[in-house]
Amino acid sequence: MSLMERLMKESKIYKKDQKTGSRNPAFITRLVYNFRSRRELIQTPSMMFYENELEALAAEVRRAYNNV
């Protein structure tokens, strides 16, 4: 288990709040939107390290630039 995994699971300041289900933003800043990678490449790390919160937006950004 990595140091980050241990901190997220065991340290009081990094644990999720039982009522809200969110982490304290004063201590946690996480990547949520990935603008460079395809969805297929993001799925595994999102599941393993980001609790399925990581979103791949490269295709959306590419479409937006093509429509300008």
C-alpha positions as CSV (number, residue, x, y, z in Angstrom):
1,M,0.0,0.0,0.0
2,S,1.4,3.4,-1.0
3,L,1.9,6.3,1.5
4,M,-1.0,8.2,-0.2
5,E,-3.3,5.2,0.2
6,R,-2.4,4.9,3.9
7,L,-2.9,8.6,4.5
8,M,-6.3,8.6,2.7
9,K,-7.6,5.7,4.7
10,E,-6.0,6.2,8.1
11,S,-5.3,9.9,8.7
12,K,-8.2,11.9,10.3
13,I,-7.5,15.0,8.2
14,Y,-7.7,13.0,4.9
15,K,-10.7,10.8,5.7
16,K,-14.1,11.4,4.1
17,D,-16.6,13.0,6.3
18,Q,-19.2,10.4,7.3
19,K,-22.2,12.8,6.8
20,T,-21.2,14.5,3.5
21,G,-19.0,11.8,2.0
22,S,-16.5,14.5,0.9
23,R,-13.0,15.2,2.1
24,N,-11.8,18.4,3.7
25,P,-10.8,20.8,0.8
26,A,-8.3,22.5,3.1
27,F,-6.2,19.3,3.0
28,I,-7.2,17.6,-0.2
29,T,-6.9,18.8,-3.7
30,R,-7.5,16.1,-6.3
31,L,-7.4,15.9,-10.0
32,V,-11.0,15.5,-11.2
33,Y,-10.9,16.5,-14.9
34,N,-8.3,15.2,-17.2
35,F,-8.2,17.2,-20.5
36,R,-5.4,15.3,-22.2
37,S,-6.2,11.6,-22.1
38,R,-8.9,9.5,-23.7
39,R,-11.6,7.9,-21.5
40,E,-10.2,4.4,-22.1
41,L,-6.9,5.4,-20.6
42,I,-8.4,7.1,-17.6
43,Q,-10.8,4.3,-16.6
44,T,-8.4,2.2,-14.6
45,P,-6.6,4.9,-12.7
46,S,-10.0,6.5,-12.0
47,M,-11.3,3.3,-10.5
48,M,-8.1,2.4,-8.6
49,F,-7.1,5.8,-7.2
50,Y,-9.9,8.3,-7.7
51,E,-13.0,6.4,-6.5
52,N,-14.3,6.7,-10.1
53,E,-14.3,10.5,-9.9
54,L,-11.7,11.2,-12.6
55,E,-13.3,12.3,-15.9
56,A,-11.6,12.3,-19.3
57,L,-12.6,15.5,-21.2
58,A,-10.1,15.4,-24.0
59,A,-12.8,14.5,-26.6
60,E,-15.0,17.4,-25.4
61,V,-12.1,19.9,-25.6
62,R,-11.2,18.7,-29.1
63,R,-14.8,19.1,-30.3
64,A,-15.0,22.6,-28.7
65,Y,-11.8,23.7,-30.6
66,N,-13.1,22.3,-33.8
67,N,-16.3,24.3,-33.5
68,V,-14.5,27.6,-33.1
